[in-house]
Structures are given as structure tokens and as C-alpha cells.
Amino acid sequence: MEQTRRRSHPLEGIADHHLATGETDSGIAYLNQALEIFQCLGMRPEIERVQTRLAGFRRR
């Protein structure tokens, strides 16, 4: 479980890189992967943060 937790934050960081370089589809995919891990671990603040970020892309 700890290994899974450690993977989730880097996935969000990778998403940030892709989003910053205009690779939106890849960035969203990494955010979704991070979200899935956060949900499995019940990490409420992280879940809410990533859901908010993803919602911003759905509004565009």
C-alpha cells in the first residue's frame, strides 16, 4: 500500500509536465491514474484536488 501511495504523487507531477508542454491528453491520462490511486487509498484532499483539475478540462 505504501508503494502505491508513493506512486500517486509522481503521476500527478508527470501530468503537470505534460500539461505544461501542451500534451493535454497525456496529462489528463496521468491525472486519471493518480485519481484512481487516491480513490483506492481514500486520500480525500488529493481526490478533491485532482477532480477539480479534471473538471476544468471538461468545461473547455
N, C-alpha and C positions, 0 to 999 in steps of 0.2 A: 504494500500500500504506500509506503514512504517513497519508493522509487516512482510510482505513478504520480504522486504529488510533485516530486521534483521535475517530472517531465512536463507538467502542465504549464508552468510559468515560462519556460523557454519556448514552448509552442506559441504562446501569446507574443513573445518577443520576435519570433520569426515572422509572425503575422504582421507585426509593426513594420518590419523591414520590407516585406512585400508591398504593403500598403503605401509606404513612403516612396517606393520606386515605381508606383503605378501599376503594380501587378495585383489588382483588386481581387480577381477570382481566387488567386493563390492565397492572398491574405485572409479572405473570408473562410476559405477551407481550413486554414490553420486556426482561426478563431473558433470555428465549429469543433475542431478536435480538442482544443483547450476547454471549451464549454462542456463537452461530453465528460471529460475527466473531472472538472469541477463539480458537475452534477452528481457523478458517481460517488464523489467524496463528500458531498453535502457542504461545499465551500460557498455559503450564501453570498458574501460580499463579492467574490470573484464571479459567481454566476450572474449576479445583477449587473456588474460592470461589463462583462462580455455581451450579455443580452442587449444592453443599451447600445453598445458599439455596433452590434449586428443590426439592430433596429434602424440605425442611421443609414445603413446601406439599403435597406428595404424601402425607405422613404424616397430614395433618389430616382 
